[in-house]
Amino acid sequence: MYTHLITTTQLQQLQAETNAARQPVLVFDCTADLADPTKADTQFASGHIAGAVQAHLERNLSATRAEDAVNGGRHPLPKREIFTQWLQALGMNDDTQAVVYDRNGSAFCGRLWWMLKWVGHDAVAVLDGGWAAWQAAGGAVASGPATPRPTGHFSLRAPLRRLVRTDEVAAQLGQPTQTVVDARAAARYRGDEEPLDPVAGHIPGALNRPFTDNFAEDGRFKPAAQLNAEWTALLAGRDATSVVHQCGSGVTAIPNALAMELAGFAPVGVYAGSWSEWSRTPRLPCAQG
């Protein structure tokens, strides 16, 4: 069972085993484009890992109606029951090994990795290096729509990861029991610019660790020892278990959450509403600089 990362070689082996009916595997293409959500459909149709299904950020990994959402912000999480129904429709089963990837430097596929943990499924891994690594390895590709699969028997179980709400973050603000880590680029964290949300800046007291800092030049996650050293330096003596990850809308916070686990730290909370919900909530403080 792969629970964090999987290499292209390991995925190719899993696919071979699946074809021999020994172990089920389901690959999700999580490619996204925040500026033009329709591009994800075009890119999936033009090429994807053979056998993959599409996980669209706006349609599948976010609630499309307010009554179906569990939090606010630009990409609110759908209720766990609704998400589970979608997984079943794609052919997901309790014993399925899920593999997620994108062609965006692993910026978006972590969202599905975390959501599967959130509905109690541990057998999910990010393809290290994503689409570029798969192409470089000569992995099998396909085009056009995904091949339909029989309805799966996927069970909703107890969460394996912790969702943090706005009121929880606000209640712990400034306390040593909470260390907010902001995954956005430094300019957005400082408030120099804000292209997406109504207020520029960050949650007071938050540390800044751009999610891109977790990757090597080849697009793969840095080695565990290096990640551990970098995260240890960032925390500077703060309790690692107090960390709450956030970003703009709860998507690119996940590479930080995954990197901490790769570095040997225990799973911590994710504030899914993130800055897009915080900055829209009346009377909550915002900092700059």
N, C-alpha and C positions, 0 to 999 in steps of 0.2 A: 504494500500500500504506500503510495506517494502522498505526502501530506503538506509539503511546502514547495519544493522545486522538482522538476523532472527535466532530464536532458533530451536532446533530439534522439540520441541513440536509444535511450530507455523507452521513449514513446514509440519508436519504430518497432521495438521488441514487443511492447504491449499490443500494438496493432496486429502484429503477426500472431500473437497468442489469441487475440479476440477472433481473428479469422479462423483460428483452429477451434473456436467455441470453448476456450478454456477460461477466459477472463474477460468480462465486459469492460469496455472503455468508451467514454464519450468525450469528444473534443469540442470545445466551444470557441468560436471566433468572436472575440469581444472588441474588434476594431471599431473605433469611434472617431467622429469629427465634431467638436463642439460648435464650430462655426457653421457647419452644414451637415446635419444629422443624416441626410439622404445619401451622403457619400459612403457611409458604412455599407449600405445595401449594394451600391455599385461595386465597391471593392470586394465584398464577399462573392458576388456573382462573377467577377473577373478572375478570382483565384483564391482558394483556401485549402487548408490541409484536407486531404482526402478523407471523407467520412465525417467532417466537422459539421456542426450546426451553428447557426448564428445566434448570438446573444446581443441584442441591440440595447445600448445604454438607455435610450429614451423610452423605448417601448417595453422592454423586458426587465431591465435592471433598475428601473425607476417607476414609481407609481404614476399613472397617467391621469388619475382622478384624485381630488383631495380626499374623498371619503375612503380611498384605498391606501392612503399613506399613513405611515407611523411617525413621521417627523416632517418638518418643513424644509425650506431651502430649495435650490434649483434642481436637485436630483433626489427627491424624497424616496426613501425605501418603501417598497410595497409591503403590505401586510404579509406575514410569513405564510399564511394559508394560500394567498393568491400566488405568491412566488412558487410554492410547492406544486400548485396545479399546473403552472407553466412547465415546470421540470417534468412532471408526469407526462404531459402532452408531447414532450420531446423524446420520451422513451427512457427517462432516468429511472433507475432502480436503486434499492438500498445497497446493493453490492457493486454498483458502478464505480469505476475509477474515473473521476472527472479530471480533464486537463484543460486549462484555459490559456489563451494567448491573444495577442493583438499585433498590429503592425505599427504601434505608436510608442515603442520603447517601453512596453509593459506598464504604460501609464493607466490603462483602463481595465485590463483583465483581472487585476487584483480585486476589483469590486466584486466580481462573481466568486472569486476564491473566498473572500470574506463572507459573502452572503450564503454560500453553501455551508460554511462552518456555522453560521448564524442559525441555520435551520437544522443543525445537528449532523451534518455529513462531513466526516473527517477526511475521506479519501478524495481530496482535490489538490492539484498541484499546478503551479504556474510553469509553463514551458520556458525554461531559461533561455533568453535571447530572442524569444518570440518568432514571428514570421521570418525575419531575416536569417536567423539561425537555422530554421527548418529548410529554407531554400538553399542555404549554403551547404547543408548536409545532404542535399539531393532527395529530400523527403517527398513522398507521393503527394500530388496536388490534384485538385479538381476545380471545375468551374460550374456556373449555373446554380440553381437552387439546391438546398440540402435534400438528401434522400430521406423520405418519410420513414419513421420508425414506429413500431407498435407502441401503444400507450404503456408507460412504465408503472411500476408499483413502488413509488417513492414515499417513504413515511416521514412526516414532520416529527422531529424529535427535539429534545432539550437543546438550547443554544450552546455551542462550544466557544463562542466569542461574545464579548459584552458590548451591547449597544448603549451609548451614553446620550442622555437627553440634555436639552438646553438648560432646563432648570437645575439639573445636577451639576453642570459646569458652573453655572452662576452661583450656586450655593457654596461651592468649594473654592471660589475665586480667591487667590492670594493665600491659600492654605498650603502647608507643606505636604498635605495628603493628595494634592493634585498638581501634576506637571503637564500643562498643555504644550503639545508640539505641533507647530504649524508647518505643513508640507509645501506651501506655496513658494514661488520664487521670491527672492529677497526684496525685490522692488515692490511687490504687492504686499508682502508682510510689513514693510516699513510704511506703506501708504503713499509711496511715490507715484503710484498709478493704480487704477482699479477699473479694468475693462468690463467687468461682469456684474458687480454688486453695487448697491446704492451708496455704500460708505467705504472709504479707503482706510486701511489700517489693519489691526489685529486685536485679538482678545488680550486684555491686559495681563502681563506676566508670561505670555506664551513664549516659548523658545522657537527658533526658526531652523528647520532642517529641510531644505528643498528635497523633494522625493528623488530628484535626478541624482543626488549625491550618493545614492545607494548602488549605482551602476558603474561598471568598468567601461572602458572605451568601446568594447565589443558588444555592448548592450546587455551583457549578463550581469547578475548580481556580483558584487565584490566578494572576495573570500570571507568566510565567517570571522576569522581573526581580525581582519581589517575592519569589518563592520562593528565588531565588538569594541575595538579601540576607539573608533570614531563616535559611537554612541556613548561610550563611557565618558569621553571628553566632553561631549555636548551636555550630558546630564550633570557633570561636575559635582558628584557627590549626592545628587538628588536620588531618592528612592525610585528605582526603575519601575516598580509595580504601581507607582502613582501616575504614570504617563497616560495621557488621553490624546489620541491622535486626531487631528483635524486638518482640513485644507479649505478649498473654496466651497465644495458641495458634497464632500464625503467620498470622493472617488480617488483622487491621487494621494489621500492620506494612507491608503492601504499599502503601497510599496514601503512606506516607513514602518507600518505595523509588521509586515512580513519580514523586512530587513532586521528588525529587532529580534524577532523569533529566530531567524537564521543566525544571528549573533549570539544566541544562547539565552536570551531573556525570555521570561514567561509571557504568554499572551496578555495584552492589556486592552483597555477600552478604546472604542472608536466613536467619536462624536460625529454622527452621520450628517446632521444638519449643517455643521461647520460654519464657516464665515457667512455663507449666504443666508443661513437662518439667524445667526447671531446678529448680524448687521441690520436685519429687518425686524428684530424684536425690540419694541419700545423700551426705553430706559435702561438698556444694557450698556455698560461702558465700552468704549472703543479707544484703543491707543494707537499712536503713530511713532515712527522713528525706530 
